[in-house]
């Protein structure tokens, strides 16, 4: 007779446990992501935070911010973050144009960047965020006034697009540098090419970098 109450107690405890499991709101929940962490498909799509180069320079992958431009708001996102013993590299993406922009790859001349195909070089894979699903290239950089002229396509060059979309308000260090492009300005006395003036946002000709201009690659 003493066994019956014990069995009844066990049965009641089991029933309570099964009922709690059935009513639990987490039953069957998706557990692949961390709490509060958006999925890759909706990262930053509704952000209203204004871009600041110093903030972007410390941001994690997926961080998104907005630049106010003459043509409206443009969102930018940190697409990759690669940390090494010496420094951390970040790749950002202009979500309006779809252009990816690599981290600074150091100083080079227009000639060496083209001949050595530096935007595809394994030596700079970290600066490109180890992203292999896109094709990296040297940015085009002819002025808008030359669209469809002098052999250039009838469309804006990469640096014109990036300037319009506010790159100087996103990437730290751009405003103090000159960047080489793939666009040749012709030959007068020396090899000449166009480059992006990070201080004023213009496209300048007559300089091949002389090994002192910075290099950032783009992809799409």
N, C-alpha and C positions, 0 to 999 in steps of 0.2 A: 504493500500500500504506500510506502514511502517513495517509491520510484515514480509514481504517477505525477505528483506535483513537479518533480524535476523535469520530466519529459514535457509537461505542459509549459514550463518556463522556457525551455530550449526552443520549443515550437513558436512561442510568442516572440522570442528574441529574433529568430530567423525571419519570421513574417515582417517584423518591424524593419529589419535590415533591407529586405527585398523591396518593401514599399518605399523606403527612403531612396534606394537606387533608382526606382522607376520614376520618382518625382523630381529627381535631381536635374536642375537646368543645364548642367554641364555634360549630361549624358550625350555621347556622340559628337561632342564639340570638336572643331578642327584644331589640332595642336601643333601645326607646323610652324607657326609664327610666335614670336614673343609677345606678351601682353603690351598693348599700346603701340605695337609696331605695324605700320601699314604694309600691305602687300606690294610687290614690285609694280603692279599694274596701276596703283592709285597714289603712288608717292608724290606728294607735293602738288597735286592737281588743283587744290583749292587754297594754296598758300597766298597770304597777302603781305608777308614779310618783305621789306625792302632790302635789296642786295647791298652788302657792304663787303668790300674786298678783304678786310681783316677777318670778318666773320666767316666768309667762304673759305679762307685760307686755313681755317681750323675745323671746318665742317665735316661731318661724317657722310658716307655714301647715302644718297637719297635726299640730302638736304636741298630744298628748293626755295628760291627767292624770286622777287620780281623787280624789274627795272622799268621806270617810267620813261618812255621815249616820245619823240615827236609824233609817232604814229600809233601810240598807245602802250599798254603794258606788255612787257615781254618776260616770260618766265625762264629761269635758268636752273639747272639741276646738277649736283655733283654726281657724276656717273661712276667714278672709281676713285679709290683711295689706296695707295700702295706705300707702306712704311718700310724703310730700310734703316740700317744702322746710322747712316749719315743724314737722311732727311726723309720727308714724306711728300709724295707726289699726288696731285689731284687732276683728274680730267673732268671738265665741265661741259655741259651741253646746252646750247641755245635751243630751247624747245619750240621756238617759232620757226626757225630755218631748218632745224634738225642737225645743225653742225656741231660736231664734237670738237673740243679744243684741248690739245695736250698740255701738259705742264711744260715749263721752260726747258728746252733741250740744250741750253748753252749758246755760246757765240760762234757763229760760222759765217762764211761768205755765201753769197747766192750761188756761186759756181760750185763750191764743194757740196752744198746741200743738195744740188741737183745731180751732180756727177756721182756722188757717193750714195744717192738715194737714202738720205738720212732718215726720212720719215718712215722708212720700212726697215731700218737697221735694228737688229736684235739688241744692239748696245743701248738702245733707248726704249726698250719695251716697258720699263717701269714708268717712264715719263708719259707713255701712252696708256697707262693703266692696265697693261697686259690685256687690252681689249683686242681680240682677234676676229670678232664678228663683223667688224667694219673695216673699210679700206682707207688707210692713212695716206695723206699726200701733203705736199708743200702748198700752202695757201696761195690762191691767185690774189693779185693786188693791184690791178690797173684802175685808174680813176673812172668814175661813172660817166664822165664826158666822153670816154673812149669806148663805151659799149657799142659793139658792132663795127668798130673801126680798127685799123691797124692790125687786122687779123684776130682781134679779141672777140669772144662770143657776145651776142647782143643780150647780155644780162649782167647784173651786178657781180663784181668779183667777191671772193670770200671775205676779204678785209673790209670792203664797203658794207657788206651785209652785217658783219660782226660789229662794226662801229655803229651802224644804225640801230642795232639791237642792244647796244649798251655794254659791250665787253669791258670797257675801261672802268665801269662801275661794278664789275664782277670779279675780275682777276687781279690779284695783288701784284704790283710791280710793273704792270703794263705801261702806266703813265710815264715811267721814267726811261723807257727803252724804245729802240727802233727795231722793227721786225722785218726780216727779209721775206720776199714772196717768190712765186714761180714766174711772175710776169716780167718779161724782158722789155726794156725801154729802147732797145736798139744799140747800135755801136757807133760811137763818134770817135773817140780816141781810145777809150778803155771800155771794157765790158761793163754794160750798165743795166740796171734793173730797177723796178719799182719796189718800194718798201712802205710799211705802215708806220707812221709817226705816232707812237703811243702817247706823246704829250698833248698833241693837238687833235689827233684823230684823222689826220689827212694822209693822202697817198703821195709820196715824194719819188721823184726820179733822179737819176744821176749818181746813184751810189750802189756799189756792189756788195756793201757790207764791210769789205776789207777785213773780214774775219772778226769784226767787232759788233755786228748786229746779232740780235737774239733770234732764236728759232723756236716757233711753236707750230706744230702740225695740226691739220684738221682732218676730219673724217665725216662720212655721212652714210 
